Amino acid sequence: MLAALLGAAVAGCATRAPAPGAMVGADHFTETVVPGRTTRAELLAAFGPTKRVAFDSGIETWLYTADAGAGRSEELVVLLDRDGIVRKLRRRPPYPGDGDGQRR
């Protein structure tokens, strides 16, 4: 009985999307998200909810963050059309000085 409960708990964790604001793997992200094919539902299932801006036209921009090491991060920006299909993907590397403790 205990083994069955433990197995169910582990299986439930394996399909859970990351928490909002969680770092995502940049390489996995750019391999998984394909403009013209990936849907809003697929983004949510794979990477979880994130920061987003919705426009009156129905277009949305989503922003994910990826760890770039040394306390720095990359921005992964996705543009979704009004049908919920990814149209553009942009990967912005860290700016010089990101994560060095200096405010600019």
C-alpha positions as CSV (number, residue, x, y, z in Angstrom):
1,M,0.0,0.0,0.0
2,L,2.8,2.4,0.9
3,A,4.6,1.6,-2.3
4,A,1.5,2.4,-4.3
5,L,1.0,5.8,-2.6
6,L,4.7,6.7,-3.0
7,G,4.5,5.7,-6.7
8,A,1.4,7.9,-7.2
9,A,3.1,10.8,-5.5
10,V,6.2,10.5,-7.6
11,A,4.1,10.2,-10.8
12,G,2.2,13.3,-9.9
13,C,5.4,15.3,-9.4
14,A,6.8,14.2,-12.7
15,T,4.1,15.9,-14.7
16,R,3.9,19.1,-12.8
17,A,4.9,22.3,-14.6
18,P,7.4,24.6,-12.8
19,A,6.2,27.2,-10.4
20,P,5.6,30.7,-11.7
21,G,8.8,32.6,-11.9
22,A,10.9,29.5,-11.8
23,M,14.1,29.4,-13.9
24,V,13.8,27.3,-17.1
25,G,16.6,25.6,-19.0
26,A,17.5,28.0,-21.9
27,D,18.6,25.2,-24.3
28,H,15.6,23.0,-23.5
29,F,13.4,26.0,-24.0
30,T,14.8,26.9,-27.4
31,E,14.7,23.2,-28.5
32,T,11.1,22.8,-27.3
33,V,9.5,26.1,-28.4
34,V,9.0,26.2,-32.2
35,P,7.5,29.3,-33.8
36,G,4.5,28.5,-35.9
37,R,3.9,25.2,-34.1
38,T,4.1,25.5,-30.3
39,T,0.8,26.4,-28.5
40,R,0.0,28.3,-25.4
41,A,-1.1,25.1,-23.7
42,E,2.2,23.4,-24.6
43,L,4.1,26.3,-23.1
44,L,2.1,26.1,-19.9
45,A,2.5,22.4,-19.6
46,A,6.3,22.4,-20.3
47,F,7.4,25.6,-18.5
48,G,4.5,26.8,-16.3
49,P,2.9,30.2,-16.1
50,T,5.1,33.3,-16.2
51,K,5.1,37.1,-16.6
52,R,3.0,38.1,-19.6
53,V,1.6,41.2,-21.3
54,A,-1.6,40.9,-23.3
55,F,-2.6,43.4,-25.9
56,D,-6.1,44.4,-27.1
57,S,-5.4,42.7,-30.4
58,G,-5.1,39.4,-28.7
59,I,-1.4,39.1,-29.1
60,E,0.6,38.2,-25.9
61,T,4.2,38.4,-24.9
62,W,5.5,36.0,-22.3
63,L,8.8,36.3,-20.5
64,Y,10.7,33.4,-19.0
65,T,14.0,33.5,-17.2
66,A,16.9,31.1,-17.6
67,D,20.0,30.7,-15.4
68,A,23.1,31.9,-17.2
69,G,25.5,31.0,-14.3
70,A,27.5,33.3,-12.0
71,G,24.2,34.8,-10.6
72,R,23.2,36.0,-14.1
73,S,20.1,35.3,-16.1
74,E,18.9,35.2,-19.7
75,E,15.5,36.4,-20.9
76,L,13.4,34.1,-23.1
77,V,10.7,36.2,-24.8
78,V,7.8,34.5,-26.7
79,L,5.3,36.3,-28.9
80,L,1.9,34.4,-29.2
81,D,-0.7,35.3,-31.8
82,R,-4.4,35.6,-30.9
83,D,-4.9,31.9,-31.7
84,G,-2.3,31.0,-29.0
85,I,0.4,29.9,-31.4
86,V,4.0,31.0,-30.8
87,R,5.1,33.4,-33.6
88,K,8.4,34.6,-32.5
89,L,11.0,33.6,-29.9
90,R,13.9,35.7,-28.7
91,R,16.7,34.7,-26.4
92,R,18.5,37.6,-24.8
93,P,21.8,36.8,-23.2
94,P,22.9,38.5,-19.9
95,Y,23.9,42.1,-20.2
96,P,27.5,42.9,-19.3
97,G,27.6,43.3,-15.5
98,D,24.5,41.2,-14.8
99,G,24.9,39.5,-11.4
100,D,28.0,41.4,-10.4
101,G,26.3,43.2,-7.5
102,Q,26.7,46.6,-9.2
103,R,23.6,48.7,-9.8
104,R,23.5,50.6,-13.1
